Amino acid sequence: MTAQNASRRQARLDTLPANIFEHLGKLRPFMEVVSDGLPLIQALVPKNQNHSIMHGSDTLVTVSSSGLIGTHSWLPYDKNITNYFTFTKDPTMTNPKTQRFLAGPFSPGVELGAQLLVVSNDGRLLFSGGHWDCSLRVTQLGKGKLVGRMCRHIDVVTCLALDLCGIYLISGSRDTSCIVWQVLQQGGFSSGLSPRPVQILCGHDQEVTCVAISTELDMAVSGSKDGTVIVHTVRRGQFLRTLRPPGDVNLCSPIAALQVGMEGHIVVQKSQEEGSHRKGKHSIHVYSVNGCLLSSFTMEEQITALHLVSEYIILGTMQGSLHILDLISLDSLITPLALRVSVRSVSITKEFSHILVGLDDGKLIVVGAGKPEEVSSQTSRECEIERKQRGRRIIICRVPGS
């Protein structure tokens, strides 16, 4: 390669955001205020957004515990500013006349959380559960208008999940069943969902607490309050297997979260409730596509957010820590980032450039990777450990006061 071609290639690469998983030793947290005082239960950048010539930025969608919806402007990379991203807060959130809320009321005893919310891949629709009439509702994000209401479950919808391509949505309910829905593209029904379910899946003895779906691998996975995980096929609705993650049989251990990876790995979070003489323990179990238990990991901190991306597991905890684990070995790849406030949601941008963390106090933490010299010159963060490991320098930063 000639020097001229090399410089052109470097110039192109310089306009792309850094993959944070290639720079785990250089992670830096930045704070943005979204809904001060209200827990931020959802924060994500939809994957397949259409851009106009005049509007080239993505939309970052947030939902607060009160149901307040925000659609913010998000540019994932700008090498001319220190944090490498541009975040512009949605101005409608501060004006009571323009605020957009999820239509309620919600069922008694239901706490609005990330498990009950799904944003379509094009960023136009918000699907929600937990409503008093046992419905699955569809809200248009632009206007905050209710455009669809599906009533097929006979009890409250407890969890939702969307597949990678945004083709199928799965819902779980207190009635112990799961329903697979087809998400319609623009030009279909205005509700955004086909009125006829693709599959109705049964098999649990107690309420469904979490769901996950992979259309490419033909897997619909559901976890229950009784601690079991059931795998069905999507296309035919056939039962494949039941998984029973290890744990104390004498303790109530519901399945708290589920994720399915690109290669069919099933990540299960199991929570053992506190007994009279025991502390509550929270465990992660990884299964192969064929249901073989590959590894398990137990921690004392209460896991409140789980996200699987590629071969990494990102965990947020009630104690305000952010962990990144290897998918197969479950080894910790970084010293946990201390965010000081309970984590309510975790997601990653489509370029793998930033981790978006919603906190209990309404703050949005954006975790990104920077160049070593820029990390050391960042005045708003205090570098507290600098050491050599495996022949390279690892710089670990913390938020002031942590």
Buried (B, 14 or more C-beta within 10 A) or exposed (E): EEEEEEEEEEEEEEEEBBEBBEBBBBBBBBEBEBBEEBBBBBBBBBBEBEEEEEEEBBBBBBBBBBBBBBBBBBBBBEEEEBBBBEBEBBEBBEEEEEBBEBBBEBBEEBEBBBBBBBBBBBBBBBBBBBBEEBBBBBBBBEEBEBBBBBEBBEBBBBBBBBBBEBBBBBBBBBBBBBBBBBBBEEEEEEBBBBEEBBBEBEBBEEBBBBBBBBBEBBBBBBBBBBBBBBBBBBEEBEEBEEBEBEBEEEBEBBBBBBBBBEEBBBBBBBBBEEEEEEEEBBBBBBBEBEBEBBBBBBBEBBBBBBBBBEBBBBBBBBBBBBBBBBBEEBEBBBBBBBBBBBBBBBBBBBBBBBBBBBBBBBBBBBBBBBEBEEBBEBEEBEEEEEEEEEEEEBBBBBBEEB
